[in-house]
């Protein structure tokens, strides 16, 4: 089993498993619908044979009414299955969305500064939306269509062994072809999702800065950037659709061969007197019945390619870890807290911070350099400086949204890197009351 397939089943078990009653109901609805689909062609065959033998109108009318009743019940079951499947899919994916949002909220600010809000919205909502139908219907649909496929073959073999052998060879060839093409577009659909996320991130960032863009006359610059994103999106989608068209065309060719086989076998068996005219139609109808499960399997494989691309991106996001490691979980002292910065230097960006820790000259990129101060409990400290001088950065270091590149930040004699993060964030309001950092731009 490939890593993407294994990961899909892990996510499926985790989010769909607790909702198994709805999955079982969906399976029952689909299997009942399949049974009715196998019955209806028999009614058609009986109608045709009875009509060719010159039967009375009343028996023909009863067969026609039975056919309409079975078809109507089948439509009702299909509608119910659609409703249950959608409900199951959205319930499961909403739980996944909630987990993704909570995971992202627990990541440090360096993660959020490296990604635009639009990109994160697309990663959390867009990628998960691609999994909705896959979560709700994929396994049930695949199993149900395989049951329908086997049922059609069993019925055809019961009608005529030669026709059953021909249908079996045709079905196996179709499934083998689909199996060979099942992952032809997975990578391309992943690129489509990635370029789409980048474009939405671009839109979100520039819509937020509309006033600045207009005041600087940069409208054409933004439109040019949007055009470049659309160009990349178009190219990625074109490559994915080209590979999808290969699968679609192969299905059309396969069923053209299947129809020719059905007419050829049916004509031969009818001319030799082995089957009736109604059975000839029955064979043609069952080719159409084979078309449905194989077409459904093709669509599910297409959805699988898109979903596996989304599974990879969701899994990548879930495996992003905070750059702020958990410390020893020391609690902060009760009451007012002493604040101390000891030779603190800081630079945004992991590369600059790592260089500073390794003794490489990165002074030009430092936001804070060798800052030392101590504020006793109950005292007030005002920090004055121009925009970008590091006032907000000081507060972020106190709340441990970042770790200093060098030096130590202490709250009540506890190094913030050793403090319990939840305790630290809960007491953020108390700390801000004890140490007031007044910001002003000059």
N, C-alpha and C positions, 0 to 999 in steps of 0.2 A: 504494500500500500504506500502510495506516495505521501510525502509530508503534508501537502495541501489537502489530500483526501482524508488523511488521519486527523488533521486539525479540524476539518469540517465536521467530522463525526464527533469529535470532542465538543465542539460548540453546539452541535445539534443535540447531543445527549444532555448537555448542561442546561440549555434554554428551552428545549422542546420536551425533554424527559419529564419534568414536573407537570406538564400539561398532557399527559398520555391519554386521559379519557377522551379529549377532543380528537387526538390523533386516531384512536381506535374507532370513534364515530365516523371520522372521515374515511377510514378504510372500509367500514361496513357499507357506507353509502356508495363508494366507488365499486366495490365488489358486487353489490346488488345491481348496480347499473350495468356492469359487465355481463351479468347473467341475462338481463333483459336484452342486451344487444345480441347475444347468441340465439335467443329465442325468436326474435322478430324475423330474421331471414327464413326460418322454418315456416312461419305463417305465410310469407310471400311465396315460397315454393309450393305450399299447399294450395294457395289461391290460383297460381298459374296452372298447376296440374289439374285442379278441379275445373277450371274454365276451359282448358283444352279438351277435357273429357265431356264437356257439355253439361256440367252440373247445374242444378236449379239455382235461382237467384238467392233464395234464403240462406243456404249454406255459405255462399260467397259473401253475402252481406255480413254474416256472423264472423267470418274470418277477417273481413275488412275492419269491422268494429274492434275485434280483438287486437289487430295490428295497431289501430289508432290509439287504443287504450294503453297498450304496452309502450308505445312511443311517447305518449303524454306522461305516463308515470316515470319513464326514463328521463324526460326533460326536468320534471320536478326534482328527482333525485340529483341530477347534475347541478341544478340551481342550489340545492341544499349543501351539496359537497363544496361548491364554490364559496358559499357563505362561511361554512365551518373552516375551510382551508384559509380564507383571508383572515378570519378572526384568530386562528391559531398562529399564522405567520406574523401578524402585527403584534400580537401579545408577546410572542417570543422575542421579536426584534426590538420592541420597546424596552424590554428588560436589558437587552444587550446595549441599547443606546444609553440607558441609565448608568450601566457599569462603565461604559467608555467615558461618559461625562465625568463621573466621579474619579476615574483614573486620571484624566487630564487635569482635573482640579487639584489633585495631589502632587502633580509634577511641579518642579521648580520654575522660576520665572524665565530661566534661560531657554527652556523648551517653548514657552509661549512667545518670547521675543523672536525666536527663529521661525515662527509660523504665523501667518496672517489669520484673523478670525474667519474669513471666508473659506480658507483652506481647511480649517478645523471643522467648520460646519459641514463641508462636503465630505470630510473623512468620517465624521460621526453619524451624519444623517444619510448622505448619498450612498456611501459604501454599504451601510447597513440596510438601506432600502432595497438594494440589489439582492439581499439575502432573504427578503420577506417571503416571496413565493417559493424560494428554494428550501427554506426551513419548513414551510407548511405543507408542500405538496411533493417535493422531489422523491423521497423514499416511497411514499404511498403511491404516487403516480407510476414510478418505475415498476414497483411490484404489481400494481393493478394492471398495467399494460402488458407486462410479461404473462400474467394470468390470462388476459384476453387473447394474447398471441397463442399460448398453448391451447386454450380452449378452442380457438378457431381451427388449429391444426388437428386436434382430436376429432372434432365434428367432421372435418373434411375427410380424414382417414376412415371414419365410420361410414361415410357416404360412398367413397371409392378409394381403394388403396393406391392406385396409380396417381390419382389427383392429389392424395395426401402426401405422397413422396415428392411430387413436383412442388407443392406448396411449401413443404418443409425445406427443400433445397433453396427455394426462393427466400424464405424467411431467414435462414441461416446466412445466406449471402448478404442480405440487407443488413442484418445485425453486425456481421463481420466488417462490412464497409463502414458502418457508423462507428464501430469500435476503433477502427484505424484513424478516423477523422475526429475523434471526440475531443482531443486537446489541441487541435490545429490553431485555434485562435485565442487560447488562454492568455498568452503573454501580451498579445495585441490589445485585448480588452483591459488588461491591467494598465497599459500605457494610456488608454483612453480615459480611465478613471483618474490617473495621475494628472494628465494635462487638463482635465476638467476641473480638478481641485485647484490647480495652479491658477486657472482663469478666474474662478470664483474668488480666490484669495486676492487676485489683482483688482477685481471689481470692488470687493469690500474695502480694501485699503484706500483706493482712489475716490470712492464715493464718500468716505469719511473725511477726506481732505478736499472736498469740492471747492470750498471758499478760497483756500490757498491756491488751488490750481487755476481758478478764474482770475484771482488777483495777479498772478504771475504770467497770465497768458499762455498757460501750458496745455490748453485743451487738445491741440493737435498732437502734442507729445503723448498724452494719455491715449488718444484714439489710435495712434500708431502702435503703442504697446498692446492695446486690445486687439488690433488686427493681427499682430504677431502671435498672440495667444490663440486666436481663432484659427490661424494658419496651422499651428501645431496640432490643435484639436481636430481640424479637418483631416490632416494627414494621418493621424493616429486612427481616427474612426474609419477612414477609407481603407487602411490596411486591414483593420478588423473585419469590416464588412466584406472585403474581397474574400477573406478566408471563410466567412459565413456563407457567401454565395457558392463557394465550392461544395460545402455540405448540402446546401439547398439544391443545387443542380444535380448532385449525385443521387439525391432522393427522387427527383423527378425522373431521371433516367431509369432508376431501379424500378419504379412503379410502372413505367411504360413497358418495361420487359415483363413485369408481373401481369399486366392486363393482356398482353399478347399471349402469355402462357395460359391464362385462364380461358381466353377465347379458343385457343388452339386445342387445349385438352378437352374443353367442354364440347367443341364441335366434333372432335374425334370420337369421344365416348357416346355422344348422342347419335352420330351416324352409325356407330356400331351397335346401337340399341342397348348399351349398358346403363344409360341414365335417361331420365325424362327431360323435357324442355325446362320444366321448373327447376330441376337440379342444375341445368346449364346456367340459369340465372343465379341460382344459389352459389355456384362457384365464383361467378363474377362478383356477386355481393360480398362474398367472404374475402376476395382479394381487396375490396374496399375496406373490409373489416381489418385485414392485415395492415392496410395502409395507415389506419388510425393509430394503432399502438406503435408502429415503427415511426410515424410522423411525430407522435407524442414523445417517443424516446429521443428522436432527433432534437426536438425543441428542448427537452429536459437537458440533453447534453450541451446544447447551446447555452441554456441558462446556467448550466454547471460551469462552463468556461468563464462566463461573466462573474458568477458567484465565487468561484475559486480565486479569481483575480481580486475580488473584494475581500474574501477570507484572508488572503495574504496581506492586504493592506490593513485590515482590522487587527490581525494578529501582530503585525509590525507595530501598530500603535499600542496595543496592550503590553508589548514587551519593552516599550520605552520606559526606562527607569529614571528616577530623579538623580541629579548629580549631587544632591545633598544627602549623604549617607546618614542613616539613623545612628545617633550617638549612643551613649550609655543610658539614656532615658532618665537623667537626673532631674528631680523636680526643682522648680524655682522656689526660693525662699518666700514665705508668706509676708504680706505687708509691702511697705515701700521697698524699692530695690535700688541698690547702687549700680550705676552704669559706668563701665570702664572700657576704653579703647586703648590698646597697647601696641603702638607702632603698626597701625593698620594701613595696608595698601590694598588697592582693589582696581581691577580692570575688567570691563565687560568682555565676554568672549573667552571660551575655554583655552584657546591657543595662547592668547596673551597672558592669561593667568598662569598657565603651565610654564610658559617661558620665564615669568617672574619668579615662580617657585624654584626653578632650576638655575637661577642666577643669571639668566640672559637679559640683556638690556631691553626693557620694554617700557621705560619711563615715559616715553611720549604718548603711550596709550593708557596710562594710569589715570583713573578718575580721582582716586585718593592716594596720597603718598605719605607714608610714615606719620599717620595721624594718631596722636596720643591725647587722651583727655579722661577725666574722671568727674563724675557728677554724683554728689552725695544724695541720699534719699531726701525728698522734699525740696530740693533746690531746682531752680529753673535755668536752663541754658538756651540762649538765643543764637542761632546760626544765620549769618548774613552772607550773601554771596550772589554773584551773577548767575544767570541761567547756565546750567551745565557745570557748575562748580562742585557738585557732589552733595548738596543738601538732602535731596530725596534718597540718594544712595546710602547716606548714613542711617536713615530710618529703615531702609530695606535690610541693611546688615544687622540692625538690632532685632528685627523680626525674623532673621535668618531666611529671607527670601534668596539670599546669596551667601556664600562663604567668602571671607576675605582671601585675597591672593597671598597675603602674608600678614602676620600679626595675629592678635587675639581680641575678640569681643566678649566681654564678660557682663553678665547680669547677676548681681548679688553674689559675686565670686564664682559663678558657674559659667564655664565656657559655653557659649550658645551651641557649639558643635557637639557638646555632651548633653545638652538639655533635651527634655522630652518635647518633641515638636508640637504635639497636640496641646500640651500644657502651655508652651510658649505662645502659640497662636490664640489660645483662650484668654491669656492674660495680656494680649496686645493692647487692649484699651487701658488696663491699669498701668502698663508701662508708659504709655503715651501721656497719662496724667502725671506720672512721677517725673518724666523727662520730656519737657515740651520743646520741640524743635520748630522754631519759628522760621519760615522760609520767606525770603524777599529777594526780588531781582533788582540789581542795580546796574 
